[in-house]
Amino acid sequence: MSSLPRLYQSHPLLWDRLIPALGLAFLFEVLVRATGAYPPEWRYFLALLLLLLALARPGWAYAAFALLAVYPLYRLSLYLAALGVAALIFAGWAARERLGPVVLTLSTPLLGAGHLATAVPLLAGFWWGEVAGALIGGLAALWWQTLAAIAGRPVDAIALEGWWPSIEPMMARFHTAGSWQTVLRLGRPFAPSSQALLGHLLMVLGWAAAGYLAGWLSSRVEGTIRRPRWARGLAPLLSAGPSILLLWGSYGLPLLGLGAPPEAIGLTWERWQRMLLLPLWAAVLVALALRFRAYLWRPPLASREGGREKRTPRPAGGRRARAPRISAPNVPLPARPGADLPKRSPPSAGDSSDDIIMLELD
């Protein structure tokens, strides 16, 4: 299993760009296939070109995606195309640095069709921090609501969960609409009443707060967990509690009269149970993704020998190489001081008496 971290760390920038590049190519394929804007041969060629360009230059790939999206949006409506291109240009400042947050935000309706939309603010907060989590969470909820409003559907969280975007109702509502009619039809699902408008605004703010809390708490919980090492992977789950409560609140807004009434969307107890479990399931998936990324950044076995003493490599013959012996030249050593002086004989009894006589004369 150590080959996976070694493979990832050999080209980390390429692997980090791979998932956003695949997501951008998939979004282009979904848009073009739904609108029938390009022939199949050109559709596959342009999707592959976007994939390769996103691996090399993510900013250029996003600019090409925005340019190629003009014609499919124009087939829906000229005014929708103008609004869509303006929104894509506005998001271009973020795509120059990181393509992942933009692709994740645009993929929210597709993730919502698979009941995974609540993973967007959690993943953004855990991966890119609290500020990016708040921006991505709020914009993801607003984009999800806007696409549902284009299709003429209720824009509350309960009605959006499990909904796959379809191009036919969008084409029927906006293909022949003028500029003022486009604005009215786009804004009518947001504000059937003042209470409903407040509920939709609270949903956007709730998703933004969920992304902020996820990033803010994750950095602090992970810093407090020292040992055991595997317990650090539980930091996203432990810090996702307040964010999950906020996401639950977005589902409960219709029950408080701040959105579409529950009976109008066929709310049942089974569906309510499923929606309560969705944020928990999203938190588990995000925690697993972060744990896998931490595993990929684990130092491989070869680099762990840096702290140990390096041994002398063996030659091809199998025996350990020995250092050559250095023989010192035959140079005479210098004599110690006083070695050439004559040796003194041991003192006798007469010498001691002479010393006593000399002292008396003095």
C-alpha positions in Angstrom: 0.0 0.0 0.0 3.0 2.3 0.3 3.1 2.6 -3.5 0.0 4.9 -3.5 1.6 7.7 -1.5 4.8 7.3 -3.5 2.8 7.6 -6.8 0.8 10.5 -5.5 3.8 12.4 -4.1 5.7 11.9 -7.4 3.3 14.3 -9.2 1.0 15.9 -6.5 0.0 18.9 -8.7 -1.2 16.6 -11.5 -3.3 14.4 -9.2 -4.8 17.4 -7.4 -6.0 18.8 -10.7 -7.4 15.5 -12.0 -10.7 15.5 -10.1 -11.6 19.2 -10.9 -10.6 18.5 -14.6 -12.9 15.5 -14.8 -15.7 17.5 -13.1 -15.4 20.3 -15.6 -15.4 18.0 -18.6 -18.5 16.2 -17.1 -20.4 19.4 -16.5 -19.7 20.4 -20.2 -20.9 17.0 -21.4 -24.1 17.3 -19.3 -24.9 20.8 -20.6 -24.2 20.0 -24.2 -26.0 16.7 -24.2 -29.1 18.3 -22.6 -29.3 21.2 -25.1 -28.0 19.3 -28.2 -25.8 22.3 -29.0 -22.9 20.4 -30.7 -22.7 17.2 -32.7 -21.6 14.1 -30.8 -18.1 14.1 -32.4 -17.4 17.7 -31.5 -18.9 17.1 -28.0 -16.5 14.4 -27.2 -13.5 16.2 -28.7 -14.3 19.4 -26.8 -14.8 17.6 -23.5 -11.4 15.8 -24.0 -9.8 19.1 -24.8 -11.2 20.7 -21.7 -9.9 17.8 -19.6 -6.4 18.1 -20.9 -6.4 21.9 -20.7 -7.6 21.8 -17.1 -4.7 19.5 -16.2 -2.2 21.9 -17.7 -3.8 25.4 -17.2 -6.9 25.4 -15.0 -7.6 29.1 -15.6 -7.5 28.7 -19.3 -9.7 25.7 -19.2 -12.4 27.5 -17.2 -12.2 30.4 -19.7 -12.7 27.9 -22.6 -15.6 26.3 -20.7 -17.4 29.7 -20.2 -16.9 30.5 -23.9 -18.2 27.1 -25.1 -21.2 27.4 -22.7 -22.5 30.5 -24.5 -24.1 28.6 -27.4 -25.9 26.0 -25.3 -27.3 28.7 -23.1 -28.3 30.7 -26.1 -30.4 27.8 -27.3 -32.4 28.2 -24.1 -32.8 31.9 -24.1 -30.7 34.9 -25.2 -31.3 36.6 -21.8 -30.5 33.5 -19.8 -27.3 33.2 -21.8 -26.4 36.8 -20.9 -27.1 36.1 -17.2 -25.2 32.8 -17.3 -22.1 34.3 -19.0 -22.1 37.1 -16.5 -22.2 34.7 -13.6 -19.4 32.5 -15.1 -17.2 35.6 -15.6 -17.8 36.6 -12.0 -16.6 33.2 -10.9 -13.6 33.4 -13.1 -11.5 35.3 -10.4 -11.7 32.2 -8.2 -11.0 29.7 -11.1 -7.7 31.4 -11.9 -6.3 30.2 -8.6 -8.3 27.0 -7.8 -10.6 25.3 -10.2 -11.9 22.8 -7.5 -14.2 25.3 -5.6 -15.9 26.5 -8.8 -16.5 23.0 -10.1 -17.8 21.9 -6.7 -20.3 24.8 -6.6 -21.5 24.2 -10.2 -21.9 20.4 -9.4 -24.4 21.0 -6.6 -27.6 20.3 -8.6 -26.0 17.0 -9.9 -25.0 16.0 -6.4 -28.5 16.9 -5.1 -29.9 14.4 -7.6 -27.9 11.8 -5.8 -28.9 13.1 -2.3 -25.3 14.4 -1.7 -25.8 18.2 -2.0 -25.2 18.6 1.8 -21.7 17.4 1.3 -20.8 20.6 -0.6 -20.6 23.1 2.4 -19.0 20.4 4.6 -16.3 19.5 2.0 -15.6 23.1 1.2 -15.1 24.0 4.9 -13.0 21.0 5.7 -10.8 21.3 2.6 -10.3 25.0 2.0 -11.0 26.6 5.4 -13.8 28.6 7.0 -13.9 31.6 4.6 -14.0 29.5 1.4 -16.5 27.2 3.1 -18.9 30.1 3.8 -18.6 31.4 0.2 -19.0 28.0 -1.5 -21.8 26.9 0.8 -23.9 30.1 0.3 -23.3 30.2 -3.5 -24.0 26.5 -3.9 -27.4 26.9 -2.2 -28.2 30.0 -4.3 -27.2 28.2 -7.5 -29.3 25.2 -6.7 -32.3 27.4 -6.0 -31.7 29.4 -9.2 -31.6 26.4 -11.4 -34.9 25.1 -9.8 -36.5 28.5 -10.4 -35.5 28.3 -14.1 -37.3 25.0 -14.3 -40.3 26.4 -12.5 -40.0 24.2 -9.4 -40.2 25.1 -5.7 -36.8 26.3 -4.5 -36.9 25.0 -0.9 -34.5 22.3 0.3 -37.1 19.5 0.6 -38.4 19.9 -2.9 -34.8 20.1 -4.4 -33.5 16.9 -2.8 -33.4 14.1 -5.3 -34.4 16.3 -8.3 -32.5 15.8 -11.5 -32.4 19.0 -13.7 -34.3 18.7 -17.0 -34.0 21.0 -20.0 -37.6 20.6 -21.3 -39.4 22.8 -18.7 -36.6 25.4 -19.0 -36.9 25.5 -22.7 -40.7 25.8 -22.5 -40.6 28.7 -20.0 -37.8 30.9 -21.4 -37.4 30.1 -25.1 -39.9 32.8 -26.2 -39.7 35.1 -23.1 -38.5 38.7 -23.4 -36.2 40.4 -21.0 -38.8 41.6 -18.5 -40.6 38.2 -18.7 -37.3 36.4 -18.0 -36.8 38.4 -14.9 -40.3 37.9 -13.6 -40.4 34.1 -14.3 -36.9 33.7 -12.7 -37.9 35.6 -9.6 -41.4 34.4 -9.1 -40.5 31.0 -7.5 -38.3 32.8 -5.0 -41.0 35.1 -3.6 -44.5 33.7 -3.7 -44.8 35.4 -0.4 -42.7 37.4 2.0 -42.4 34.4 4.4 -41.2 32.1 1.6 -38.6 34.7 0.5 -37.3 34.8 4.1 -37.1 31.0 4.2 -35.0 30.9 0.9 -32.7 33.6 2.2 -32.3 31.7 5.5 -31.4 28.5 3.6 -28.6 30.3 1.8 -27.3 31.8 5.0 -27.6 28.5 6.8 -25.5 26.7 4.2 -22.9 29.5 4.4 -22.8 29.2 8.2 -22.5 25.4 7.9 -19.4 25.7 5.7 -17.8 28.3 8.0 -18.4 26.3 11.1 -17.1 23.1 9.5 -13.8 24.7 8.6 -13.4 26.7 11.8 -14.1 23.8 14.1 -12.1 21.2 12.1 -8.9 23.2 12.4 -9.3 23.5 16.2 -10.5 20.0 16.9 -7.7 18.4 14.8 -5.1 20.6 16.7 -6.3 19.3 20.1 -6.1 15.6 19.1 -2.5 14.4 19.7 -2.7 10.7 20.2 -3.6 8.2 18.9 -2.7 9.2 15.4 -5.7 7.5 13.8 -8.1 9.6 15.9 -7.3 12.7 13.8 -9.4 11.2 11.0 -12.4 11.7 13.4 -11.9 15.5 13.5 -14.3 16.2 10.6 -17.0 14.0 12.2 -16.6 15.6 15.7 -16.6 19.2 14.2 -19.5 18.6 11.9 -22.2 18.6 14.6 -23.2 22.4 14.4 -23.0 22.3 10.6 -25.3 19.3 10.5 -27.8 21.1 12.8 -27.8 24.1 10.4 -28.4 21.8 7.4 -31.2 20.1 9.2 -32.7 23.6 9.8 -32.7 24.3 6.1 -34.9 21.2 5.6 -37.2 22.2 8.5 -37.9 25.8 7.2 -41.0 24.7 5.2 -42.5 23.2 8.4 -42.2 26.7 10.0 -44.2 28.3 7.2 -41.0 29.9 5.6 -41.2 28.0 2.4 -43.4 25.7 0.4 -45.9 23.9 2.6 -45.0 20.2 3.2 -48.3 18.9 1.8 -47.6 20.6 -1.5 -44.5 18.6 -2.1 -45.6 15.3 -0.8 -43.6 15.2 2.4 -43.8 11.8 4.2 -42.2 10.4 7.3 -39.9 8.1 5.3 -38.7 11.0 3.2 -38.2 13.1 6.3 -36.1 10.4 7.9 -34.0 10.1 4.7 -33.3 13.8 4.7 -32.3 13.8 8.3 -29.7 11.1 7.6 -28.3 12.8 4.5 -26.1 15.4 6.3 -24.7 12.6 8.5 -24.0 10.5 5.5 -22.3 13.4 3.8 -20.2 14.1 6.9 -19.0 10.4 6.8 -18.1 10.6 3.1 -16.2 13.9 3.6 -14.3 12.4 6.6 -13.3 9.4 4.5 -12.2 11.6 1.7 -10.0 13.7 4.0 -8.6 10.6 5.6 -7.6 9.2 2.3 -6.0 12.4 1.3 -4.0 12.4 4.5 -2.9 8.8 3.7 -1.7 9.9 0.3 0.5 12.6 2.0 2.0 10.1 4.4 5.8 9.9 4.0 6.7 6.7 2.2 9.0 4.1 3.7 12.0 5.3 1.8 11.9 8.8 3.3 11.5 7.4 6.8 15.1 6.3 6.8 16.3 9.9 6.8 16.4 9.9 10.6 18.4 6.7 10.8 22.1 6.2 10.2 22.7 5.4 6.6 24.7 2.2 5.9 27.3 1.7 3.4 25.8 0.2 0.2 27.0 -3.2 -0.8 28.7 -3.7 -4.1 27.4 -6.0 -6.8 29.3 -8.9 -5.5 27.3 -9.1 -2.3 30.1 -8.2 0.2 30.2 -5.0 2.0 32.8 -2.6 0.8 35.6 -1.9 3.2 37.4 1.4 3.5 41.1 1.2 2.5 43.7 1.2 5.3 46.1 4.1 5.4 49.6 3.2 6.7 51.5 6.0 8.5 55.0 6.7 7.3 58.0 5.8 9.4 58.7 9.2 10.9 60.7 9.4 14.1 58.7 10.9 16.9 60.1 14.0 18.6 61.8 13.5 21.9 60.2 14.6 25.1 61.6 17.6 26.9 64.3 16.7 29.3 65.0 13.3 27.7 68.7 14.2 26.9 69.6 15.3 30.4 71.8 13.0 32.5 70.0 11.0 35.2 70.5 12.1 38.7 71.8 9.5 41.2 69.8 9.0 44.3 70.8 11.3 47.2 73.2 9.9 49.9 73.6 10.6 53.7 76.7 12.8 53.1 74.8 15.2 50.8 72.2 15.9 53.5 74.9 16.8 56.0 76.6 19.2 53.6 73.4 21.0 53.2 73.0 21.5 56.9 76.6 22.9 57.2 75.9 25.4 54.4 72.8 26.7 56.1 74.7 27.2 59.4 77.4 29.3 57.6 74.8 31.6 56.1 
